[in-house]
Amino acid sequence: MKRSRQAEGFVTPTEDKIAQVHSILPRRVLPIIFLPGIMGSNLRMKPERQRQMGRENNIAWRPDSLAQSKILLEGDAAMRQLQLDPGLTEVDEYDPLNNPTGAPNESADERHDVVEVKLWYTLGVGIDTPLLIDDPITAKSRRTKDQKARERGWGEVFFDSYQELLETCEQRLNTAFVRGRLNRWWKNIVNVPPANWQASAQPPLAPLDEKTLQQAVKDCWFPVHAMGYNWLQSNRDSAVRIAERIRVLIKRYEEQGFQCEKVIVVTDSMGGLVARALIHPNIGNLKDQVLGVVHGVMPATGAGAAYKRMRCGFEDPGINSMSPITSVTAKVLGNFGPEVTAVLGNAQGGLELLPSQAYGDHWLRVTHGSKTLLSLPKKGDPYREIYKVQGKWYSLLREEWLNPAQIEDGPTFQKTCELLDKAKAFHNEIQTTYHPLSFAHYGADPNRSAWHQVVWEIDAKAKVLDIETLRIEIDDEQGKLRVNNSPAEFECTAPFSVTMQAPSDPGDQTVPLHSAEHQLHSGKFKGIFRQSGYEHQDSYKDERALQSTLYSLVRIAQNMEWAKR
């Protein structure tokens, strides 16, 4: 039942001329929906896989837990394949009623206990708001602000990476003005030139003035929700599920007596692909309910790092990483090619991060001294020219790495090719899809090199007969090959080394500027921030990324036109 507004007044003597003031709390709600990146959503195993692996709980992926990360860290490729199976995993949602932890002695709150909210509001309001405030101890079915945050999905995502973003958006948008005066924190944004956050000159952006901010946030709450998705599965399927969750959320706020018509979406990395599918008319079909989108570090056309990591494993972010957990995360998914391929080679979501046709030609190269001996793709189709090529030393897929667990009727080269066909179709479907009210920030840092071009370098002293027919004798699975000419009987030649070169293109250590820049070249964005100073996974811990995000959210919110009620 919808609640109406109520007010109380007092009868006073006629001599009392003091006005009675009643503050009416807003009943409008414009939720902020956060979509994390690959490896940014927590996953759990389905019961049958938990039983098969003999686990006490059903955690499949939870990088905030060092204990659980250590289990994967010490596991081999076969164990990773079983634990991170796209068909036998799902998002680890918070559900205290049904408690789906797979462990009889672990409650939902214990599973999600990393979510401890460290924010406060400078507002004298009660609990009849969407704010994250503890219920009074006298309340029936009392909930703490931590539990409320978990209900909003904050425990579904990699909290160490995203806590600062979630709390900053929640606190600052809902307390921009206190007693009619601008909150001091907003002086970091109001009247500040967007160039301070490395805004691109085109499209031009004007500083945000106080009046515009006030009008954008007036009479409205901005509750922040996080929605995880199974990053092992197709981003298309994830978008369909997220669309349904958003429709349910809007309806729930309406049933609670709020006016809720649209949402704003904020994304990280792969989450940007999900958001683009979310608004696509043939996928999520949610464009009318999404007011605007803020994209962070999105691999708009893919990333060369996806090829590199499937062949050579994840690199350690090392001393440039802001967070020690980021380094552990890379090692957990696999520092060796077979470990990564056993997971991402069987996961359509992972394959959808490979460079698409829109990425362009000649990004996979084989060099020998000053000469380029091979440069692919040549005809605009990396799926046919690289990913689905069988038996070549430079192919994406080492077939023997796809099914280390030896699952009966399990992964095969052909099945992965079918996933690649679907990835190609998805890439092409969303290629030009961007919300008309979009903003973006991404790494353009020459000191945070990423793989736009992926280069195999042949030993300068090697004698190469035919670059296409080299055969691998030894693969250290981290980017160093020992190869020889084939067939060997044509000429007696010595084996020689081929080495994966370090990244050399500007970016954020994962997404190259070349891919992110597709957003700028599309001409569809209202604002673009080409930033430096952060590593991909830790981008939302960077001050400029956070401030440009808040600026972008206000610019989107100022376009909201509420229906009259």
C-alpha positions as CSV (number, residue, x, y, z in Angstrom):
1,M,0.0,0.0,0.0
2,K,1.4,3.4,-0.9
3,R,2.0,5.8,1.9
4,S,0.9,9.5,1.7
5,R,2.6,12.4,3.2
6,Q,1.6,13.4,6.7
7,A,2.3,16.5,8.8
8,E,1.6,17.5,12.4
9,G,0.9,21.0,13.7
10,F,0.1,22.5,17.1
11,V,-2.6,24.9,18.3
12,T,-1.0,28.0,19.9
13,P,-2.3,31.2,21.4
14,T,-3.1,33.9,18.8
15,E,-0.3,36.0,20.3
16,D,2.3,33.4,19.2
17,K,3.4,34.6,15.8
18,I,6.3,32.1,15.4
19,A,5.8,30.1,12.2
20,Q,5.5,26.4,12.4
21,V,7.9,24.8,9.9
22,H,7.4,21.3,8.6
23,S,10.2,19.6,6.5
24,I,8.7,17.2,4.0
25,L,11.1,14.4,3.0
26,P,11.4,13.7,-0.7
27,R,9.4,10.9,-2.2
28,R,11.3,10.7,-5.5
29,V,14.0,8.1,-5.9
30,L,16.5,7.9,-8.7
31,P,18.6,4.8,-8.0
32,I,22.2,4.5,-9.0
33,I,22.9,1.0,-10.3
34,F,26.6,-0.2,-10.3
35,L,27.7,-2.9,-12.6
36,P,31.2,-4.3,-11.8
37,G,33.9,-5.6,-14.1
38,I,35.1,-9.2,-14.9
39,M,36.1,-10.9,-11.7
40,G,34.2,-8.1,-9.9
41,S,31.1,-10.2,-9.1
42,N,31.2,-12.9,-6.4
43,L,30.1,-16.3,-7.6
44,R,29.0,-19.5,-5.8
45,M,28.9,-23.1,-7.0
46,K,25.6,-24.9,-7.6
47,P,25.0,-27.7,-5.1
48,E,26.0,-30.5,-7.5
49,R,29.5,-29.0,-8.1
50,Q,30.0,-28.3,-4.4
51,R,29.3,-31.9,-3.6
52,Q,31.5,-33.1,-6.4
53,M,34.4,-31.0,-5.1
54,G,33.7,-31.9,-1.4
55,R,33.6,-28.3,-0.2
56,E,32.3,-27.1,3.1
57,N,30.7,-24.1,1.4
58,N,29.8,-23.1,-2.1
59,I,32.2,-20.2,-2.7
60,A,33.5,-20.2,-6.3
61,W,34.9,-16.7,-6.5
62,R,35.2,-14.2,-3.7
63,P,38.4,-12.2,-4.0
64,D,37.8,-10.2,-0.8
65,S,38.4,-13.5,1.1
66,L,42.1,-14.2,1.2
67,A,41.4,-17.7,2.7
68,Q,39.2,-18.6,-0.3
69,S,41.6,-17.0,-2.8
70,K,44.4,-19.1,-1.3
71,I,42.4,-22.3,-2.2
72,L,42.3,-21.2,-5.9
73,L,45.9,-19.9,-5.7
74,E,47.1,-23.4,-4.7
75,G,44.9,-25.2,-7.1
76,D,45.8,-26.4,-10.6
77,A,44.1,-25.8,-13.9
78,A,41.7,-28.7,-13.5
79,M,40.5,-27.4,-10.2
80,R,40.0,-23.9,-11.6
81,Q,38.0,-25.4,-14.5
82,L,35.6,-27.2,-12.1
83,Q,35.2,-24.3,-9.6
84,L,34.7,-21.7,-12.2
85,D,32.4,-23.5,-14.5
86,P,29.9,-21.1,-16.3
87,G,27.1,-23.7,-16.2
88,L,27.5,-24.5,-12.5
89,T,28.0,-21.1,-11.0
90,E,25.7,-18.2,-10.1
91,V,26.0,-14.8,-8.5
92,D,26.4,-15.1,-4.7
93,E,23.5,-12.9,-3.7
94,Y,22.6,-11.9,-0.2
95,D,19.5,-13.9,0.9
96,P,19.2,-14.1,4.7
97,L,15.8,-15.9,4.4
98,N,17.0,-18.9,2.3
99,N,20.6,-18.6,3.3
100,P,22.2,-20.1,0.1
101,T,25.7,-20.4,1.4
102,G,26.0,-24.1,1.0
103,A,27.3,-24.2,4.6
104,P,24.8,-25.1,7.5
105,N,26.9,-23.1,10.0
106,E,27.3,-20.0,7.9
107,S,24.6,-17.3,7.7
108,A,24.1,-15.0,4.8
109,D,25.3,-12.1,7.0
110,E,28.5,-14.0,7.8
111,R,29.1,-14.7,4.1
112,H,28.7,-11.0,3.3
113,D,30.3,-9.6,6.5
114,V,33.0,-7.8,4.5
115,V,30.2,-5.1,3.9
116,E,30.6,-2.8,6.8
117,V,29.3,0.6,5.8
118,K,31.6,3.5,6.9
119,L,29.5,6.4,5.9
120,W,27.4,8.9,7.8
121,Y,24.8,11.5,6.8
122,T,24.7,15.1,8.0
123,L,20.9,15.1,7.8
124,G,18.4,15.1,10.6
125,V,16.0,12.6,9.1
126,G,14.3,9.5,10.3
127,I,14.2,6.0,8.8
128,D,11.4,6.8,6.4
129,T,14.0,7.3,3.6
130,P,16.1,5.0,1.5
131,L,19.2,6.1,3.4
132,L,21.6,3.6,4.8
133,I,20.7,4.2,8.5
134,D,20.4,1.7,11.3
135,D,16.8,1.1,12.3
136,P,16.1,2.1,16.0
137,I,16.4,-0.7,18.4
138,T,12.7,-0.7,19.0
139,A,11.9,-1.3,15.3
140,K,10.2,-4.5,14.4
141,S,12.4,-6.7,12.1
142,R,15.2,-4.3,12.8
143,R,18.0,-4.0,10.2
144,T,21.4,-2.4,10.5
145,K,22.8,-0.1,7.8
146,D,25.2,-2.9,6.9
147,Q,22.3,-5.3,6.3
148,K,20.6,-2.7,4.2
149,A,23.7,-2.3,2.1
150,R,23.9,-6.1,1.6
151,E,20.3,-6.1,0.5
152,R,21.3,-3.5,-2.1
153,G,23.9,-6.0,-3.5
154,W,27.0,-4.4,-2.0
155,G,28.1,-7.9,-1.0
156,E,27.7,-9.3,-4.5
157,V,30.7,-7.3,-5.7
158,F,34.5,-7.1,-5.0
159,F,34.0,-4.8,-2.0
160,D,37.7,-3.9,-1.6
161,S,37.8,-2.5,-5.1
162,Y,34.3,-0.8,-5.1
163,Q,33.6,0.3,-1.5
164,E,34.9,3.8,-2.0
165,L,32.8,4.4,-5.1
166,L,29.6,2.9,-3.6
167,E,30.0,5.0,-0.3
168,T,31.0,8.2,-2.1
169,C,28.0,8.1,-4.4
170,E,25.6,7.2,-1.6
171,Q,26.8,9.8,0.8
172,R,27.6,12.8,-1.4
173,L,24.6,12.7,-3.7
174,N,22.2,12.4,-0.7
175,T,23.9,15.2,1.4
176,A,24.9,17.7,-1.3
177,F,23.1,20.4,0.7
178,V,22.6,20.6,4.4
179,R,20.1,23.2,5.7
180,G,20.2,24.8,2.3
181,R,23.9,25.2,2.2
182,L,26.4,23.4,0.0
183,N,28.2,20.6,1.7
184,R,31.9,21.4,1.9
185,W,32.9,18.2,0.1
186,W,31.3,19.4,-3.1
187,K,33.8,22.3,-3.4
188,N,36.0,19.6,-5.0
189,I,33.6,19.6,-7.9
190,V,31.5,22.7,-8.0
191,N,33.1,25.5,-10.1
192,V,36.1,23.2,-10.8
193,P,37.2,23.1,-14.5
194,P,36.6,19.5,-15.8
195,A,40.1,19.7,-17.3
196,N,41.4,19.2,-13.7
197,W,40.1,15.6,-14.1
198,Q,41.7,15.4,-17.5
199,A,38.5,16.0,-19.5
200,S,38.9,15.7,-23.3
201,A,38.6,19.0,-25.1
202,Q,35.8,17.4,-27.2
203,P,33.0,17.3,-26.4
204,P,33.5,20.5,-24.3
205,L,32.5,20.4,-20.7
206,A,31.6,23.4,-18.5
207,P,32.2,23.6,-14.8
208,L,29.3,22.5,-12.6
209,D,27.8,25.5,-10.8
210,E,26.0,25.3,-7.4
211,K,22.6,26.2,-8.8
212,T,22.7,23.3,-11.3
213,L,23.8,20.9,-8.6
214,Q,20.9,22.1,-6.4
215,Q,18.3,21.6,-9.1
216,A,19.7,18.2,-10.0
217,V,19.4,16.7,-6.5
218,K,16.4,18.7,-5.3
219,D,13.6,16.7,-3.8
220,C,15.2,13.3,-4.7
221,W,17.0,10.4,-3.1
222,F,19.8,8.6,-4.8
223,P,20.1,5.1,-3.3
224,V,23.1,3.2,-4.6
225,H,22.7,-0.4,-5.6
226,A,25.2,-2.9,-6.9
227,M,24.1,-5.7,-9.2
228,G,26.6,-8.6,-9.8
229,Y,26.4,-10.9,-12.8
230,N,28.0,-14.1,-13.8
231,W,31.0,-12.9,-15.7
232,L,31.7,-16.4,-17.0
233,Q,28.5,-16.3,-19.0
234,S,27.5,-14.2,-21.9
235,N,27.2,-10.5,-21.3
236,R,24.0,-10.7,-23.4
237,D,22.5,-13.1,-20.8
238,S,23.7,-10.9,-18.0
239,A,22.1,-7.9,-19.5
240,V,18.7,-9.7,-19.7
241,R,18.9,-10.7,-16.0
242,I,20.0,-7.2,-14.9
243,A,17.2,-5.6,-16.9
244,E,14.7,-7.8,-15.0
245,R,16.3,-6.9,-11.6
246,I,16.0,-3.2,-12.4
247,R,12.4,-3.5,-13.4
248,V,11.7,-5.3,-10.1
249,L,13.6,-2.7,-8.2
250,I,11.7,0.2,-9.7
251,K,8.4,-1.6,-8.9
252,R,9.5,-2.2,-5.3
253,Y,10.3,1.5,-4.7
254,E,6.9,2.4,-6.2
255,E,5.2,-0.1,-3.9
256,Q,7.0,1.5,-0.9
257,G,5.3,4.8,-1.8
258,F,8.2,6.5,-3.7
259,Q,8.1,7.9,-7.2
260,C,10.7,5.9,-9.1
261,E,10.7,6.1,-12.9
262,K,14.3,5.6,-14.1
263,V,17.8,4.6,-12.9
264,I,21.3,5.8,-13.7
265,V,23.9,3.1,-14.4
266,V,27.6,3.3,-13.5
267,T,29.9,0.6,-14.9
268,D,33.4,-0.8,-14.4
269,S,35.2,-2.5,-17.3
270,M,33.2,-5.5,-18.6
271,G,30.1,-4.0,-16.9
272,G,30.1,-1.4,-19.7
273,L,29.4,-4.2,-22.2
274,V,26.6,-5.4,-20.0
275,A,25.2,-1.8,-19.8
276,R,25.3,-1.4,-23.6
277,A,23.4,-4.7,-24.0
278,L,21.1,-3.6,-21.2
279,I,19.8,-0.7,-23.3
280,H,19.8,-2.5,-26.7
281,P,16.3,-3.0,-28.0
282,N,16.8,-6.6,-28.8
283,I,18.6,-7.6,-25.6
284,G,17.7,-5.8,-22.3
285,N,15.4,-3.3,-23.9
286,L,15.7,-0.9,-20.9
287,K,16.7,2.3,-22.6
288,D,13.5,4.1,-21.5
289,Q,14.2,3.2,-17.8
290,V,17.9,4.2,-17.9
291,L,18.4,8.0,-17.7
292,G,22.1,7.8,-18.5
293,V,25.3,5.8,-18.1
294,V,28.7,6.5,-16.7
295,H,31.3,4.1,-18.1
296,G,34.6,3.4,-16.3
297,V,37.7,1.8,-18.0
298,M,35.5,0.0,-20.5
299,P,37.2,-2.3,-23.1
300,A,34.9,-0.8,-25.7
301,T,36.2,-3.0,-28.6
302,G,38.1,-5.6,-26.5
303,A,41.6,-5.8,-25.2
304,G,44.8,-7.4,-26.4
305,A,45.5,-8.5,-22.9
306,A,42.7,-11.1,-23.2
307,Y,44.8,-13.0,-25.9
308,K,48.0,-12.5,-24.0
309,R,46.6,-13.8,-20.7
310,M,45.0,-16.9,-22.3
311,R,48.4,-17.8,-23.8
312,C,50.7,-16.5,-21.1
313,G,48.8,-16.1,-17.9
314,F,48.0,-13.0,-15.9
315,E,50.8,-10.7,-15.1
316,D,51.4,-9.5,-11.6
317,P,50.4,-5.8,-11.3
318,G,53.4,-5.5,-8.9
319,I,54.4,-2.3,-7.2
320,N,52.2,-0.1,-9.4
321,S,49.1,-1.7,-8.0
322,M,47.3,0.3,-5.3
323,S,45.8,-2.8,-3.6
324,P,47.6,-6.0,-2.5
325,I,44.4,-7.9,-3.2
326,T,44.6,-6.8,-6.9
327,S,47.9,-8.7,-7.2
328,V,46.4,-11.7,-5.4
329,T,43.4,-11.7,-7.8
330,A,45.6,-11.9,-10.9
331,K,47.5,-14.9,-9.4
332,V,44.3,-16.6,-8.3
333,L,42.9,-16.7,-11.8
334,G,46.2,-17.9,-13.1
335,N,49.7,-16.8,-13.8
336,F,50.0,-19.5,-16.4
337,G,48.3,-19.9,-19.7
338,P,46.7,-23.3,-19.0
339,E,45.2,-22.0,-15.8
340,V,43.5,-19.0,-17.6
341,T,42.5,-21.0,-20.7
342,A,40.8,-23.7,-18.5
343,V,38.5,-20.9,-17.3
344,L,38.2,-18.2,-19.9
345,G,38.5,-20.6,-22.9
346,N,35.2,-22.2,-21.7
347,A,33.5,-18.9,-20.7
348,Q,31.7,-16.8,-23.3
349,G,32.0,-13.8,-21.0
350,G,35.7,-14.0,-21.0
351,L,35.9,-14.6,-24.7
352,E,33.8,-11.4,-25.2
353,L,36.8,-9.4,-23.9
354,L,39.0,-10.4,-26.9
355,P,39.6,-7.8,-29.5
356,S,36.5,-7.5,-31.8
357,Q,36.3,-6.7,-35.5
358,A,35.9,-3.0,-34.5
359,Y,39.4,-3.2,-32.8
360,G,41.0,-3.2,-36.2
361,D,43.7,-5.1,-38.1
362,H,47.3,-5.9,-37.5
363,W,47.3,-6.0,-33.7
364,L,48.9,-9.5,-33.4
365,R,52.4,-9.4,-34.7
366,V,55.5,-11.6,-35.0
367,T,58.7,-9.7,-35.3
368,H,62.3,-10.7,-36.1
369,G,64.8,-7.9,-35.5
370,S,63.5,-4.9,-37.4
371,K,61.2,-7.0,-39.6
372,T,57.5,-7.9,-39.1
373,L,57.0,-11.4,-40.4
374,L,53.3,-11.8,-39.5
375,S,50.6,-9.3,-38.8
376,L,47.1,-10.4,-38.0
377,P,44.2,-10.0,-38.7
378,K,44.6,-9.0,-42.3
379,K,41.0,-9.1,-43.4
380,G,39.2,-7.7,-40.4
381,D,38.1,-10.9,-38.7
382,P,40.2,-12.0,-35.7
383,Y,37.8,-14.8,-35.0
384,R,38.5,-16.6,-38.2
385,E,42.2,-15.4,-38.6
386,I,43.4,-15.9,-35.0
387,Y,40.9,-17.3,-32.4
388,K,39.5,-20.2,-34.4
389,V,42.7,-21.1,-36.2
390,Q,43.7,-24.7,-35.3
391,G,47.2,-26.0,-34.9
392,K,49.2,-22.8,-35.5
393,W,51.8,-21.9,-32.9
394,Y,50.3,-18.4,-32.5
395,S,46.7,-19.5,-32.3
396,L,44.7,-18.3,-29.3
397,L,43.7,-21.8,-28.2
398,R,46.0,-24.6,-27.1
399,E,43.5,-27.4,-27.3
400,E,45.2,-29.5,-24.6
401,W,44.5,-26.7,-22.1
402,L,40.7,-26.6,-22.5
403,N,39.7,-29.6,-20.5
404,P,42.4,-30.4,-17.8
405,A,39.7,-31.8,-15.5
406,Q,38.9,-34.4,-18.3
407,I,35.2,-33.9,-17.9
408,E,33.3,-36.5,-19.9
409,D,31.6,-34.7,-22.8
410,G,33.3,-31.6,-21.6
411,P,35.0,-28.7,-23.3
412,T,36.5,-29.2,-26.8
413,F,38.0,-27.0,-29.4
414,Q,34.8,-27.1,-31.4
415,K,32.7,-26.0,-28.4
416,T,34.9,-23.1,-27.8
417,C,34.6,-22.1,-31.4
418,E,30.9,-22.1,-31.0
419,L,31.3,-19.7,-28.0
420,L,33.5,-17.5,-30.2
421,D,30.8,-17.4,-32.9
422,K,28.4,-16.1,-30.2
423,A,31.0,-13.6,-28.9
424,K,31.4,-12.3,-32.4
425,A,27.7,-11.9,-32.9
426,F,27.4,-10.1,-29.6
427,H,30.3,-7.7,-30.4
428,N,28.7,-6.8,-33.7
429,E,25.3,-6.4,-32.2
430,I,26.4,-3.8,-29.6
431,Q,29.2,-2.2,-31.7
432,T,27.4,1.2,-32.1
433,T,25.2,0.9,-29.1
434,Y,25.7,3.7,-26.5
435,H,23.2,5.5,-24.4
436,P,22.6,9.1,-25.7
437,L,23.3,10.5,-22.3
438,S,26.7,8.8,-21.6
439,F,29.9,9.9,-19.9
440,A,33.2,7.9,-19.7
441,H,36.5,7.9,-18.0
442,Y,39.4,5.6,-18.9
443,G,43.2,5.2,-18.7
444,A,45.3,7.1,-21.3
445,D,48.5,6.8,-19.3
446,P,51.8,6.1,-21.2
447,N,53.3,4.9,-17.8
448,R,50.5,2.3,-17.4
449,S,51.2,0.3,-20.6
450,A,48.6,-2.1,-22.0
451,W,48.5,-4.4,-25.0
452,H,47.0,-2.8,-28.0
453,Q,49.5,-4.6,-30.2
454,V,50.5,-8.1,-28.9
455,V,53.9,-8.9,-30.2
456,W,55.8,-12.2,-30.3
457,E,59.5,-11.5,-30.8
458,I,61.8,-14.1,-32.4
459,D,65.4,-14.5,-31.4
460,A,67.5,-12.3,-33.6
461,K,69.9,-15.2,-34.4
462,A,67.2,-17.6,-35.5
463,K,66.8,-18.9,-39.0
464,V,63.2,-18.9,-39.9
465,L,62.0,-20.9,-42.9
466,D,58.2,-20.4,-42.7
467,I,56.7,-18.4,-40.0
468,E,53.3,-20.2,-40.4
469,T,54.6,-23.7,-39.8
470,L,56.8,-23.3,-36.7
471,R,56.2,-26.0,-34.2
472,I,56.4,-25.6,-30.4
473,E,58.9,-27.8,-28.6
474,I,58.7,-26.1,-25.2
475,D,56.2,-23.6,-23.8
476,D,56.9,-22.2,-20.4
477,E,53.2,-21.1,-20.3
478,Q,54.2,-17.5,-19.4
479,G,55.3,-16.1,-22.7
480,K,58.5,-17.9,-23.7
481,L,58.4,-20.5,-26.4
482,R,61.1,-22.9,-27.8
483,V,60.2,-23.5,-31.4
484,N,61.7,-25.1,-34.5
485,N,61.1,-25.1,-38.3
486,S,58.7,-27.7,-39.5
487,P,59.0,-30.1,-41.3
488,A,62.5,-30.5,-39.9
489,E,63.7,-32.8,-42.7
490,F,63.7,-29.9,-45.2
491,E,66.7,-28.4,-43.5
492,C,68.7,-29.1,-40.3
493,T,68.0,-26.0,-38.2
494,A,68.5,-25.3,-34.5
495,P,65.5,-24.5,-32.3
496,F,65.1,-20.9,-31.3
497,S,63.2,-18.8,-28.8
498,V,60.0,-16.7,-29.3
499,T,59.1,-14.3,-26.5
500,M,55.9,-12.4,-25.7
501,Q,56.9,-8.7,-25.5
502,A,55.8,-6.4,-22.7
503,P,53.0,-4.0,-23.3
504,S,54.0,-0.7,-24.9
505,D,50.8,1.2,-25.6
506,P,49.1,3.8,-23.3
507,G,46.2,2.6,-21.1
508,D,45.6,1.3,-17.6
509,Q,47.7,-1.9,-17.7
510,T,44.8,-3.9,-19.0
511,V,42.6,-1.8,-21.4
512,P,44.6,0.0,-24.1
513,L,43.7,3.6,-25.0
514,H,43.1,2.3,-28.5
515,S,40.1,0.3,-27.4
516,A,38.7,2.8,-24.8
517,E,39.0,5.6,-27.4
518,H,36.2,4.0,-29.4
519,Q,33.9,5.9,-27.1
520,L,35.4,9.2,-28.0
521,H,35.4,8.4,-31.7
522,S,31.7,7.3,-31.6
523,G,30.7,11.0,-31.1
524,K,27.8,9.8,-28.9
525,F,29.2,10.8,-25.5
526,K,28.4,14.0,-23.5
527,G,31.8,13.9,-21.7
528,I,35.0,12.0,-21.9
529,F,37.8,11.9,-19.3
530,R,41.2,10.6,-20.6
531,Q,43.0,10.0,-17.3
532,S,46.3,8.8,-15.9
533,G,47.6,7.5,-12.6
534,Y,45.6,4.4,-11.9
535,E,45.7,0.6,-12.6
536,H,42.6,-0.9,-14.2
537,Q,41.2,-2.8,-11.2
538,D,41.8,0.1,-8.8
539,S,40.4,2.9,-11.0
540,Y,37.5,3.7,-8.7
541,K,40.0,4.4,-5.9
542,D,41.5,7.2,-7.8
543,E,40.4,10.7,-6.8
544,R,40.1,12.1,-10.3
545,A,38.0,9.0,-11.4
546,L,35.7,9.5,-8.5
547,Q,35.3,13.2,-8.9
548,S,34.7,12.9,-12.7
549,T,32.1,10.2,-11.9
550,L,30.2,12.4,-9.5
551,Y,30.3,15.3,-12.0
552,S,28.9,13.0,-14.7
553,L,26.2,11.7,-12.4
554,V,25.0,15.2,-11.7
555,R,25.0,16.1,-15.4
556,I,22.9,13.1,-16.1
557,A,20.5,13.8,-13.1
558,Q,19.9,17.3,-14.2
559,N,18.1,15.9,-17.3
560,M,15.5,14.0,-15.3
561,E,12.0,15.1,-16.1
562,W,9.6,13.7,-13.5
563,A,6.0,12.8,-14.3
564,K,3.5,15.0,-12.4
565,R,1.7,13.2,-9.6
